[in-house]
Amino acid sequence: MTSVVMLGFVGSLLAGLCTSIGAIPALVFGRPGEWTETMMLGFAAGVMLAASIFSLILPGLDAAAVVFESENAQAGLAVCGILLGGAALWMIHQFAPHEHFITGPEGADPKDLARIWLFVIAITLHNFPEGMAVGVGFGGSDFDNGRALAVGIGIQNIPEGLAVAATLLTQGYSRLRAFLVASLTGLVEPIGGVVGASVVSFSEVMLPWGLTFAAGAMIWVISDEIIPETHRSKVAIYGTVGIMIGFVSMMFLDVTLG
């Protein structure tokens, strides 16, 4: 179990550090063009969507087949796991004060909480299920699936890191501060990785629940956090293009690495 949890930690840590790599251009060159930023966010959403399906839900159904013989029971478990994952993220969003880049503040009253920390909380809520998904992937003792998830999440963290840093630049933060905040948001992923790997390592029964729960949490983030950010008036088409490219890229990675 210790080695599996360590794999989950290292894999999710490396994926989270890719956020810093993505933020480097913002540190050096400043904010990219709006269409570039929107396409990158769309790419991140596409990668997460494909990872949810090919690296989490489908393996989750396979894992459920080991626990239940009935296909109805297997499908029912997946449905419950996905909905529980989405519900968990919804509940967290209701009580944790955070701020979306476009739609504004949500959750509990932030009172005197500095606005920069509202952004940090928002991205932290986003990144935790990604790290958890990587940890669950390794926790199922399927190294190839965990590796595919770590690579895919890491790749989508690169444009996400740039998008976060670039958006903070528009809020008046310096290049260095925007880079540091964007980098900080990726460091929550190894926490999620350890949680995910630990839970599914305790029992074979927990694996399909962990996989589908992580998928539901990621799907919620895609719909509630990322896609609304990409649909910006005249440049929304670039977000859609990014989603398509990100989806097929992660699908290819899952097939070739997983």
Rosetta silent file (secondary structure, phi, psi, omega in degrees, C-alpha in Angstrom):
SEQUENCE: MTSVVMLGFVGSLLAGLCTSIGAIPALVFGRPGEWTETMMLGFAAGVMLAASIFSLILPGLDAAAVVFESENAQAGLAVCGILLGGAALWMIHQFAPHEHFITGPEGADPKDLARIWLFVIAITLHNFPEGMAVGVGFGGSDFDNGRALAVGIGIQNIPEGLAVAATLLTQGYSRLRAFLVASLTGLVEPIGGVVGASVVSFSEVMLPWGLTFAAGAMIWVISDEIIPETHRSKVAIYGTVGIMIGFVSMMFLDVTLG
SCORE:     score description
SCORE:     0.000 S_00000001
   1 L     0.000  -38.438 -178.378    0.000    0.000    0.000 S_00000001
   2 H   -60.364  -41.966 -179.255    2.869    2.377    0.848 S_00000001
   3 H   -67.245  -36.592  179.127    4.346    2.076   -2.637 S_00000001
   4 H   -66.543  -43.939  178.426    0.955    2.663   -4.257 S_00000001
   5 H   -63.783  -38.729  178.150    0.337    5.787   -2.179 S_00000001
   6 H   -63.669  -41.020  176.208    3.845    7.009   -3.006 S_00000001
   7 H   -61.052  -43.498  178.198    3.143    6.517   -6.714 S_00000001
   8 H   -61.495  -39.940  179.568   -0.073    8.486   -6.322 S_00000001
   9 H   -66.716  -49.912 -177.330    1.794   11.257   -4.511 S_00000001
  10 H   -64.728  -44.623 -179.623    4.671   11.492   -6.994 S_00000001
  11 H   -61.431  -45.135 -179.912    2.420   11.241  -10.064 S_00000001
  12 H   -72.130  -30.624  176.725    0.029   13.943   -8.841 S_00000001
  13 H   -65.635  -46.648  179.181    2.949   16.128   -7.667 S_00000001
  14 H   -62.382  -40.107  177.338    4.579   16.039  -11.096 S_00000001
  15 H   -63.065  -42.073 -179.903    1.215   16.798  -12.714 S_00000001
  16 H   -66.226  -35.504  179.716    0.692   19.722  -10.339 S_00000001
  17 H   -66.124  -21.152  177.246    4.149   21.142  -11.024 S_00000001
  18 H   -64.048  -21.218  175.001    3.198   21.436  -14.692 S_00000001
  19 H   -60.617  -39.683  178.707    1.029   24.371  -13.609 S_00000001
  20 H   -65.797  -38.867  178.540    4.256   26.272  -12.892 S_00000001
  21 H   -60.629  -43.243 -179.667    5.624   25.394  -16.334 S_00000001
  22 H   -65.719  -29.246 -177.826    2.506   26.816  -17.938 S_00000001
  23 H   -80.549  -11.994 -177.492    2.778   30.040  -15.934 S_00000001
  24 H   -58.985  -45.711  179.040    6.346   30.760  -17.090 S_00000001
  25 H   -57.978  -34.661  177.789    5.329   32.547  -20.348 S_00000001
  26 H   -67.243  -34.903  178.074    3.120   34.907  -18.313 S_00000001
  27 H   -67.077  -38.050 -174.693    6.087   35.638  -16.064 S_00000001
  28 H   -86.657  -45.561 -170.589    8.354   36.377  -19.041 S_00000001
  29 H  -109.443  -12.020 -175.887    6.037   37.888  -21.647 S_00000001
  30 L    90.800 -161.337 -173.746    2.915   38.976  -19.767 S_00000001
  31 L   -74.518  135.111  175.037   -0.653   38.164  -20.722 S_00000001
  32 L   -77.093  175.474  177.438   -1.281   36.244  -23.982 S_00000001
  33 L   -65.256  156.603 -175.771   -4.025   37.184  -26.430 S_00000001
  34 H   -62.040  -38.928 -178.302   -7.601   36.490  -25.398 S_00000001
  35 H   -67.896  -34.901  177.446   -8.149   33.849  -28.087 S_00000001
  36 H   -65.273  -45.485 -179.914   -4.991   32.002  -26.969 S_00000001
  37 H   -61.514  -43.908 -178.834   -6.078   32.068  -23.352 S_00000001
  38 H   -66.142  -42.209  178.970   -9.572   30.865  -24.220 S_00000001
  39 H   -63.540  -38.411  179.884   -8.316   28.037  -26.424 S_00000001
  40 H   -65.664  -41.431  175.890   -5.955   26.880  -23.675 S_00000001
  41 H   -62.349  -41.615  177.011   -8.757   26.754  -21.126 S_00000001
  42 H   -62.084  -40.494  177.746  -10.835   24.787  -23.623 S_00000001
  43 H   -59.223  -44.061  178.692   -7.929   22.405  -24.146 S_00000001
  44 H   -60.853  -41.923  179.119   -7.751   21.800  -20.393 S_00000001
  45 H   -64.192  -40.743  179.915  -11.491   21.064  -20.313 S_00000001
  46 H   -64.170  -41.683  177.974  -11.189   18.632  -23.221 S_00000001
  47 H   -62.471  -45.719 -179.429   -8.347   16.724  -21.561 S_00000001
  48 H   -63.685  -38.967 -179.516  -10.290   16.470  -18.300 S_00000001
  49 H   -64.826  -46.106  178.736  -13.433   15.307  -20.097 S_00000001
  50 H   -64.775  -39.812  178.381  -11.592   12.545  -21.967 S_00000001
  51 H   -62.893  -38.219  178.771   -9.755   11.530  -18.783 S_00000001
  52 H   -60.809  -40.530 -176.368  -13.080   11.294  -16.967 S_00000001
  53 H   -80.512  -57.304 -169.680  -14.445    8.914  -19.574 S_00000001
  54 H   -81.898  -29.908 -175.605  -11.500    6.811  -20.737 S_00000001
  55 H  -104.018  -11.092 -177.358   -9.298    6.787  -17.626 S_00000001
  56 H  -124.511  -56.689 -175.732  -11.903    6.846  -14.860 S_00000001
  57 H   -67.999  -48.877 -179.255  -15.441    5.819  -15.846 S_00000001
  58 H   -64.153  -46.910  173.096  -14.537    2.922  -18.148 S_00000001
  59 H   -62.080  -31.399  177.056  -11.938    1.474  -15.731 S_00000001
  60 H   -63.653  -39.854  176.560  -14.484    2.079  -12.980 S_00000001
  61 H   -66.605  -39.017  176.572  -17.001   -0.097  -14.804 S_00000001
  62 H   -62.769  -42.005  179.331  -14.340   -2.774  -15.258 S_00000001
  63 H   -67.702  -34.692  177.687  -13.553   -2.632  -11.543 S_00000001
  64 H   -66.631  -29.437  179.112  -17.267   -2.829  -10.707 S_00000001
  65 H   -66.737  -24.437  176.667  -17.489   -6.014  -12.781 S_00000001
  66 H   -74.741  -30.129 -177.417  -15.075   -7.648  -10.322 S_00000001
  67 H   -86.902  -41.414 -176.748  -17.363   -6.738   -7.417 S_00000001
  68 L  -121.864  139.194  175.096  -20.767   -7.360   -9.028 S_00000001
  69 L   -81.862  -33.042 -177.306  -21.810   -9.913  -11.622 S_00000001
  70 L   -71.699  128.071  176.785  -24.974   -8.013  -12.560 S_00000001
  71 H   -65.552  -32.595  177.068  -24.467   -5.430  -15.293 S_00000001
  72 H   -62.931  -41.072  179.126  -27.312   -3.414  -13.773 S_00000001
  73 H   -67.416  -39.514  178.111  -25.448   -3.284  -10.480 S_00000001
  74 H   -60.932  -47.634  179.875  -22.223   -2.288  -12.241 S_00000001
  75 H   -65.933  -39.180  179.664  -23.953    0.553  -14.082 S_00000001
  76 H   -63.688  -40.011  177.257  -25.814    1.590  -10.941 S_00000001
  77 H   -61.924  -44.477  179.934  -22.577    1.826   -8.972 S_00000001
  78 H   -62.113  -42.391  178.744  -21.028    3.998  -11.689 S_00000001
  79 H   -60.356  -47.335 -178.832  -24.079    6.270  -11.746 S_00000001
  80 H   -64.541  -42.085 -179.601  -24.019    6.678   -7.970 S_00000001
  81 H   -62.832  -44.371 -179.977  -20.260    7.288   -7.887 S_00000001
  82 H   -63.061  -46.186 -178.953  -20.394    9.941  -10.603 S_00000001
  83 H   -66.392  -36.335  177.237  -23.324   11.745   -8.996 S_00000001
  84 H   -65.219  -39.890  177.433  -21.688   11.621   -5.561 S_00000001
  85 H   -61.877  -45.268  177.613  -18.516   13.143   -6.997 S_00000001
  86 H   -64.548  -41.323 -179.767  -20.460   15.977   -8.580 S_00000001
  87 H   -64.403  -37.387  179.372  -22.532   16.499   -5.426 S_00000001
  88 H   -62.653  -44.784  178.280  -19.389   16.677   -3.291 S_00000001
  89 H   -65.767  -36.610  178.203  -17.926   19.450   -5.458 S_00000001
  90 H   -63.092  -44.248 -179.603  -21.268   21.269   -5.445 S_00000001
  91 H   -63.740  -42.999  179.219  -21.407   21.158   -1.633 S_00000001
  92 H   -60.918  -41.693 -179.807  -17.840   22.410   -1.325 S_00000001
  93 H   -65.463  -28.591 -179.944  -18.616   25.273   -3.701 S_00000001
  94 H   -70.703  -31.671 -172.868  -21.612   26.247   -1.604 S_00000001
  95 H  -107.142  -21.450 -179.503  -19.600   26.704    1.577 S_00000001
  96 L   -92.025  120.513  177.587  -16.103   27.667    0.418 S_00000001
  97 L   -66.291  129.189  178.762  -15.797   31.338   -0.565 S_00000001
  98 E  -156.431  170.747 -176.064  -14.222   31.615   -4.011 S_00000001
  99 E  -137.842  129.293  173.859  -14.396   33.754   -7.115 S_00000001
 100 E   -82.824  151.289 -176.957  -14.718   32.886  -10.792 S_00000001
 101 L   -65.300  -30.426 -177.280  -12.767   35.017  -13.240 S_00000001
 102 L  -109.842  -49.818 -172.154  -15.917   35.978  -15.170 S_00000001
 103 L   -80.376  -10.945  173.965  -19.041   35.146  -13.152 S_00000001
 104 E    93.470 -163.297 -173.062  -17.727   36.624   -9.915 S_00000001
 105 E   -73.017  149.199  175.836  -17.898   35.485   -6.260 S_00000001
 106 E  -142.572  170.758  175.549  -19.670   32.337   -5.077 S_00000001
 107 L    82.534 -157.628 -177.939  -20.008   30.335   -1.882 S_00000001
 108 L   -66.017  161.772  178.594  -19.990   31.708    1.651 S_00000001
 109 L   -62.594  118.859 -177.031  -19.570   35.400    2.388 S_00000001
 110 L   -74.971  -10.043 -179.319  -15.817   36.062    2.022 S_00000001
 111 L    51.042 -116.060 -175.091  -16.020   39.085    4.352 S_00000001
 112 L   -99.109   13.779 -179.671  -12.535   40.607    4.437 S_00000001
 113 L   -63.872  130.213 -177.996  -10.772   37.778    2.629 S_00000001
 114 L   -60.205  143.174 -174.855   -8.366   39.260    0.096 S_00000001
 115 H   -61.629  -33.159 -179.547   -9.550   38.855   -3.476 S_00000001
 116 H   -62.169  -32.927  179.281   -6.378   37.109   -4.551 S_00000001
 117 H   -76.394  -22.642  172.344   -7.156   34.309   -2.075 S_00000001
 118 H   -64.810  -40.552  176.611  -10.634   33.952   -3.548 S_00000001
 119 H   -65.690  -41.871 -179.777   -8.943   33.118   -6.849 S_00000001
 120 H   -61.097  -44.186  179.304   -6.568   30.738   -5.092 S_00000001
 121 H   -62.601  -41.410 -179.555   -9.478   28.907   -3.439 S_00000001
 122 H   -60.138  -46.524 -178.686  -11.324   28.647   -6.758 S_00000001
 123 H   -72.256  -31.742  176.413   -8.370   27.018   -8.516 S_00000001
 124 H   -62.902  -43.719  176.165   -7.658   24.832   -5.493 S_00000001
 125 H   -59.679  -32.591  179.813  -11.216   23.476   -5.693 S_00000001
 126 H   -72.051  -44.254 -171.015  -10.500   22.803   -9.349 S_00000001
 127 H   -81.851  -26.106 -177.725   -7.175   21.028   -8.878 S_00000001
 128 H   -57.843  -49.603  179.146   -7.966   18.769   -5.927 S_00000001
 129 H   -64.674  -25.818  175.755  -10.150   16.313   -7.900 S_00000001
 130 H   -65.907  -46.905  176.690   -7.506   16.199  -10.627 S_00000001
 131 H   -62.942  -39.562  178.381   -4.891   15.065   -8.121 S_00000001
 132 H   -61.590  -39.404  179.613   -7.382   12.653   -6.599 S_00000001
 133 H   -62.378  -41.647  178.244   -8.015   11.144  -10.039 S_00000001
 134 H   -64.234  -44.137  179.346   -4.281   10.498  -10.533 S_00000001
 135 H   -62.017  -41.963  177.929   -4.037    8.932   -7.080 S_00000001
 136 H   -63.416  -39.141  179.423   -7.039    6.698   -7.716 S_00000001
 137 H   -59.530  -44.137  177.169   -5.514    5.629  -11.021 S_00000001
 138 H   -75.020  -31.290 -178.076   -2.347    4.430   -9.293 S_00000001
 139 H   -65.934  -21.277  177.481   -4.298    3.119   -6.308 S_00000001
 140 L   -81.772   12.338 -179.981   -5.989    0.564   -8.497 S_00000001
 141 L    58.985   25.233  176.394   -2.580   -1.124   -8.992 S_00000001
 142 L  -112.791   91.710 -174.287   -2.816   -0.271  -12.699 S_00000001
 143 H   -60.634  -40.959 -177.969    0.417    1.584  -13.375 S_00000001
 144 H   -62.019  -41.967 -179.795   -0.385    2.237  -17.041 S_00000001
 145 H   -67.510  -42.230  177.988   -3.734    3.851  -16.205 S_00000001
 146 H   -63.626  -39.369  178.708   -2.184    5.953  -13.453 S_00000001
 147 H   -64.765  -43.572  179.084    0.626    7.022  -15.776 S_00000001
 148 H   -61.112  -41.571  178.405   -1.816    8.015  -18.525 S_00000001
 149 H   -65.164  -44.003 -179.292   -3.822   10.076  -16.035 S_00000001
 150 H   -62.517  -43.743  179.086   -0.711   11.764  -14.625 S_00000001
 151 H   -65.372  -45.373 -178.393    0.568   12.660  -18.107 S_00000001
 152 H   -63.972  -46.762  179.094   -2.846   13.868  -19.277 S_00000001
 153 H   -65.359  -38.334  177.422   -3.542   15.970  -16.192 S_00000001
 154 H   -61.620  -43.931  179.665   -0.007   17.349  -16.326 S_00000001
 155 H   -63.055  -42.610 -179.110   -0.430   18.397  -19.955 S_00000001
 156 H   -72.485  -21.028  176.783   -3.741   20.117  -19.264 S_00000001
 157 H   -71.676  -22.989 -179.639   -2.190   21.894  -16.267 S_00000001
 158 H   -65.105  -55.708  176.347    0.261   23.677  -18.582 S_00000001
 159 H   -66.175  -29.861  178.449   -2.325   25.792  -20.439 S_00000001
 160 H   -65.337  -41.786  178.402   -4.317   26.079  -17.232 S_00000001
 161 H   -61.361  -40.765  177.909   -1.307   27.560  -15.418 S_00000001
 162 H   -66.039  -41.781 -178.768   -0.854   30.128  -18.165 S_00000001
 163 H   -63.975  -41.963  179.912   -4.564   30.978  -18.161 S_00000001
 164 H   -64.853  -48.517 -179.813   -4.631   31.472  -14.394 S_00000001
 165 H   -62.000  -41.219 -179.094   -1.496   33.638  -14.373 S_00000001
 166 H   -64.607  -40.223  179.895   -2.727   35.648  -17.345 S_00000001
 167 H   -67.392  -38.035  176.787   -6.092   36.303  -15.727 S_00000001
 168 H   -64.521  -32.796  175.905   -4.434   37.447  -12.514 S_00000001
 169 H   -61.191  -37.316  179.500   -2.375   39.885  -14.590 S_00000001
 170 H   -68.643  -19.483  178.943   -5.630   41.453  -15.778 S_00000001
 171 L   -88.300    3.919  175.428   -6.579   41.965  -12.122 S_00000001
 172 L    97.058    6.146  178.899   -3.521   44.149  -11.593 S_00000001
 173 L   -81.820  150.868  179.572   -1.118   41.655  -10.041 S_00000001
 174 L   -68.742  163.762  179.829    2.564   41.734  -10.963 S_00000001
 175 H   -60.339  -43.277 -178.142    4.040   39.070  -13.248 S_00000001
 176 H   -65.037  -44.153 -178.691    5.965   37.475  -10.386 S_00000001
 177 H   -67.033  -39.666  177.328    2.982   37.385   -8.060 S_00000001
 178 H   -62.183  -40.975  178.231    0.730   35.967  -10.778 S_00000001
 179 H   -63.476  -45.117 -177.765    3.322   33.272  -11.482 S_00000001
 180 H   -65.366  -41.431  179.400    3.671   32.366   -7.797 S_00000001
 181 H   -65.798  -44.729  178.685   -0.080   32.159   -7.220 S_00000001
 182 H   -60.456  -40.777  178.910   -0.593   30.030  -10.334 S_00000001
 183 H   -65.677  -40.623 -178.795    2.229   27.726   -9.198 S_00000001
 184 H   -60.695  -37.070 -177.086    0.785   27.494   -5.693 S_00000001
 185 H   -64.558  -26.832 -179.880   -2.569   26.260   -6.988 S_00000001
 186 H   -75.975  -17.240 -175.211   -0.934   23.183   -8.522 S_00000001
 187 L   -77.103   -6.397  175.179    0.549   22.060   -5.199 S_00000001
 188 L   -78.232  -18.278 -175.613   -2.836   20.897   -3.901 S_00000001
 189 H   -62.619  -41.984  177.447   -2.821   18.054   -6.419 S_00000001
 190 H   -62.850  -27.269  174.469   -0.426   15.773   -4.484 S_00000001
 191 H   -64.016  -47.541  176.124   -2.753   16.089   -1.480 S_00000001
 192 H   -61.805  -36.157  179.598   -5.597   14.841   -3.634 S_00000001
 193 H   -62.463  -44.214  179.028   -3.288   12.164   -5.011 S_00000001
 194 H   -65.307  -42.895  178.870   -2.506   10.773   -1.556 S_00000001
 195 H   -60.402  -49.113 -177.933   -6.194   10.827   -0.569 S_00000001
 196 H   -62.999  -46.188 -179.101   -7.286    9.050   -3.740 S_00000001
 197 H   -65.641  -38.357 -177.848   -4.559    6.395   -3.638 S_00000001
 198 H   -66.819  -44.927 -176.126   -5.070    5.719    0.071 S_00000001
 199 H   -62.538  -48.779 -174.786   -8.831    5.255   -0.117 S_00000001
 200 H   -77.929  -12.181  178.509   -8.888    2.791   -3.007 S_00000001
 201 H   -79.691  -19.964 -177.980   -5.899    0.857   -1.632 S_00000001
 202 H   -68.523  -36.973 -174.143   -7.832   -0.241    1.469 S_00000001
 203 L  -153.683  144.322  176.695  -10.285   -2.441   -0.375 S_00000001
 204 L   -61.964  -30.403 -179.015  -11.010   -3.734   -3.876 S_00000001
 205 L   -65.376  -29.442 -176.636  -14.618   -2.672   -3.344 S_00000001
 206 H   -77.122  -19.384 -174.845  -13.550    0.973   -3.030 S_00000001
 207 H   -60.019  -52.280  179.828  -11.793    1.088   -6.414 S_00000001
 208 H   -63.070  -32.792  176.723  -14.886    1.472   -8.664 S_00000001
 209 H   -66.532  -43.397 -179.913  -16.314    4.011   -6.222 S_00000001
 210 H   -64.197  -43.119  179.778  -13.076    5.992   -6.205 S_00000001
 211 H   -63.366  -48.280 -176.906  -12.738    6.000   -9.993 S_00000001
 212 H   -73.254  -33.253  176.185  -16.316    7.071  -10.685 S_00000001
 213 H   -62.137  -46.075  178.760  -16.336    9.584   -7.798 S_00000001
 214 H   -61.674  -38.427  178.359  -13.217   11.260   -9.219 S_00000001
 215 H   -63.138  -45.176  179.915  -14.845   11.301  -12.668 S_00000001
 216 H   -62.099  -40.288  178.718  -17.977   12.973  -11.316 S_00000001
 217 H   -63.797  -40.991 -179.692  -15.926   15.611   -9.491 S_00000001
 218 H   -69.111  -40.417  178.744  -13.944   16.393  -12.648 S_00000001
 219 H   -62.027  -39.289  177.909  -17.064   16.568  -14.834 S_00000001
 220 H   -61.885  -44.706  179.822  -18.576   19.044  -12.366 S_00000001
 221 H   -60.956  -42.335 -179.405  -15.445   21.206  -12.527 S_00000001
 222 H   -58.394  -47.873 -175.184  -15.507   21.129  -16.342 S_00000001
 223 H   -76.396  -39.560 -172.534  -19.104   22.320  -16.539 S_00000001
 224 H   -87.648  -30.635 -172.901  -19.169   24.697  -13.580 S_00000001
 225 H  -106.038  -50.003 -166.415  -15.676   26.189  -13.693 S_00000001
 226 H   -89.265  -52.158 -175.373  -13.957   25.896  -17.065 S_00000001
 227 H   -57.615  -43.677  176.399  -16.522   25.930  -19.878 S_00000001
 228 H   -58.217  -31.490  179.516  -18.209   29.132  -18.635 S_00000001
 229 H   -71.373  -26.280 -177.540  -14.789   30.769  -18.659 S_00000001
 230 H   -83.614  -22.136 -175.785  -14.230   29.800  -22.311 S_00000001
 231 L   -89.562   77.420 -177.778  -17.534   31.144  -23.639 S_00000001
 232 L  -109.224   96.496  175.076  -16.571   34.745  -23.923 S_00000001
 233 H    35.234 -109.158 -168.883  -18.663   36.533  -26.530 S_00000001
 234 H   -76.179  -16.659 -175.781  -16.713   36.709  -29.803 S_00000001
 235 H  -107.953   13.400 -178.854  -13.937   34.259  -28.924 S_00000001
 236 H   -60.979  -30.620 -178.545  -16.053   31.368  -27.621 S_00000001
 237 H   -60.359  -33.070  179.377  -15.332   29.378  -30.789 S_00000001
 238 H   -67.679  -33.820  175.538  -11.678   29.121  -29.750 S_00000001
 239 H   -64.307  -40.845  178.430  -12.735   27.526  -26.491 S_00000001
 240 H   -65.034  -43.089  176.973  -14.740   24.922  -28.409 S_00000001
 241 H   -60.002  -42.499  178.802  -11.777   24.216  -30.698 S_00000001
 242 H   -61.905  -40.750  178.054   -9.580   23.816  -27.627 S_00000001
 243 H   -60.607  -45.005 -179.303  -12.027   21.339  -26.070 S_00000001
 244 H   -62.352  -45.997 -178.998  -12.003   19.205  -29.220 S_00000001
 245 H   -65.231  -42.908  179.299   -8.194   19.187  -29.448 S_00000001
 246 H   -63.732  -39.388 -179.013   -7.814   18.462  -25.748 S_00000001
 247 H   -63.283  -50.002 -177.257  -10.334   15.619  -25.867 S_00000001
 248 H   -69.663  -30.490  178.247   -8.681   13.776  -28.755 S_00000001
 249 H   -64.727  -46.504  179.717   -5.209   14.398  -27.300 S_00000001
 250 H   -68.431  -36.871  177.032   -6.128   12.752  -23.995 S_00000001
 251 H   -60.390  -43.039  178.931   -7.952    9.943  -25.789 S_00000001
 252 H   -63.847  -44.017  179.115   -4.790    9.255  -27.800 S_00000001
 253 H   -62.060  -41.111 -178.536   -2.640    9.313  -24.654 S_00000001
 254 H   -64.507  -40.340 -179.876   -4.979    6.947  -22.848 S_00000001
 255 H   -69.062  -42.942 -174.674   -4.924    4.444  -25.721 S_00000001
 256 H   -81.182  -33.770 -178.914   -1.157    4.592  -26.247 S_00000001
 257 H   -95.955  -32.583 -175.942   -0.048    4.828  -22.601 S_00000001
 258 L   -91.151    0.000    0.000   -2.907    3.032  -20.851 S_00000001
